[in-house]
Amino acid sequence: MNQIPVKDVTHKSSQAKAAAETYDLYAKREHIYVKFYKGLFRNLRIISGFIMLAAYFGFSWLQWDGHQAVLFDLPNRQFYVFGMTFWPQDFMLLSFLLIILAFVLFLVTAVAGRLWCGYACPQFVWTWFFIWAERICEGDRNQRMKRDKAPWTAEKAVRKSIKHVLWLLIAAATAVAFVGYFSPIRELIPDVLSWNLGPWETWWLGFFLLATYGNAGWLREQVCIYMCPYARFQSVMFDQDTLVISYDEKRGEPRGKRKKGSDYKAQGLGDCIDCGNCVHVCPVGIDIRDGLQYECVACGACIDACDDVMKRMGYEPGLIRYTTEHALEGKTTHLLRPRLIGYALVLATMLAAFAYTIATRIPLEVDVLRDRGPLFTQTSDGKVENSYTLKLANKGQENHRFKISVSGLDGLELVTDAELNIAAGELAEVALRLQADPDALQHANYTITFHVSAIDDPSISLDAESRFLGPAPRR
C-alpha cells in the first residue's frame, strides 16, 4: 500500500499564528486617577513641597543691599545672589556648583534611592499641586472616574472649566515668578497687569505658562517615565543596601480578600488583602507589589495607603516600607560602604574648595592690555614709554574709589591719573602710560605688576601682570 504523506498541520498552524502576531511598541497612555490619602510620608511631602514653592515664589521678592536678592540681569551681564555679584567670567563657579549638586544627588541616591524625585523634584511638586486643584474641582478618584465616563452635562463642563482655569492661574503665577528672576519682579508685575512687556518677556511668560500647564496638568508621570534621564540611569547607583520602597512578598503573599478578624492564616493567606489602594494612590500608576520599577519616584504614597489598611485590619504596619534588599532577605544592611565613602570624601573636598573660593573671592577684576602699535616710544626728554589699557570691573554692590600703582622696575613712573571712581557693577577702561629712564633698562623686557586697590576698603585689592618693553641694551 502506498503511503500518503501527511502534512505537518500543527507546525504550519503555529507558524501562521506566529506570523499573525503583532506587537505595539507604543502603549496608549491610560489616565491615572490618583486617590486621596493621608499619612506620615504625605505630610513630609507637603512640607518639602511647601518649602520648594515658598523658595521659588519668595526669593525674587527679597531685597538685599538695595537689589533684588536673586536677580540674573542678562542685559547688564550681572547676576546678584544674596549680596554677591557674579559676572559671565564667574561661570566656572556655576559649573563647579553644578558638579557639587550632581555628587549630592549621587550620594543621596546611593543612600536612599529617589528621594529627590518624591520630595523635591519640581516636576512632581507641581504635579501634586495640580492634582490637588483637580481634586477640589472634580472630587476624589471615584468621582472623577465616574464623571469622565458620564455624558457631558452643565455641571461637568463647569467643574472642568474651573479646573483648567485654576491650572492656568497656577501656571501663569509660575511663569511670572520665573521671569521675575531675570527681570525685576517689582517692575514686572505692573508691566504684566498693563501688558507693557518686551518681546523676550512675552516669549518666556508664554513658554513657561504652557510648559507648566502641559507638564503638570497633562503629561505628569509621562515626563518622569519617558523624558527624565535620571529614571534611566538611577539603577546604576543602587545596590543591595540602598533604601528603597519595597513590598514584603514573604509576609504579604499569597494575597486575597478576607473579613476583618478572620483567621486568614488558616486560609493560607498573607497579610495583603489585595485592596489595590497602593496602586490607586500611586502618581505614576505602578503596582509596587510587582517589585521595584524604574517608574517609581519613591514618594511613599503606597506606604501611607498600605499602613492605613493594615491599621484598620489590625495587622502590623510595614507590609510596604522603606527598606533595603539585604533587610528583606534577613541580612544586615551596611550603612558605610566604599561607594558612599568615596562620594562623601569627594563631596566634602569640593564643598570645602567651593566655600573657600567664595569666602576669599575679591569683588574686583583687573585686565591689562598692551596697546597695539609700536613696542615702545621715546618721549621728547628721551624716556622710554609704554602704553596700556587697564580694564577694571567693580563686581561688588558698593561704589569704590580705586588707586593704581605699578612695580617690577626701578624708576618706573606712572604718568597718568592713578585714581578713579567706579560705581557698583560698572566696568571702566583706563588708558595708562608708563615711563622709564633708558639708562635704568638693563634688559629689553621686564615683567611688571599693576596693583589696584580700593582706597575706602583695602581688602579689595588685586594685581595683574604685564610686560614693559624697551630698546635692546648696547654691548
Buried (B, 14 or more C-beta within 10 A) or exposed (E): EEEEEEEEEEEEEEEEEEEEEEEEEEEEBEEBBBBEBEBEBBEBBEEBBEEBBEEBBEBBBEEBBEBBBBBBBEEEEBBBEEEBBBBEEBEEBEEBEEBBEEBBBBBBBBBBBBBBBBBBBBBBBBBBBBBBBBBEBBBBBEEBBEBEEEEEEEEBEEBBEBBBEBBBEBBBEBBBBBBBBBBBBEEBEEBBEEEEBEEEBEEBBEEBBEBBBBBBBEBBBBBBBEEBEBBEEBEEBBBBBBBBBBBBBEBBBEBEEBEEEEEBEEEEBBBBBBBEBBBBBBBBBBEBBEEBEBBBBBBBBBBBBBBBBBEEBEBEBBBBBBBBBBBBEEEEBEEEBEBBEEBBEBBEEBEEEBEEEEEEEEBBBBBBEBEEEEEBEBEEEEBBBBBBBBBBBBBBBBBBEBBBEBEBBEEBEBEEEBEBEBEBBBBBEBEBBBBBBEEEBEEEEBEBBBBBBBEEBEEBBBEBEBBBBBEEEEE
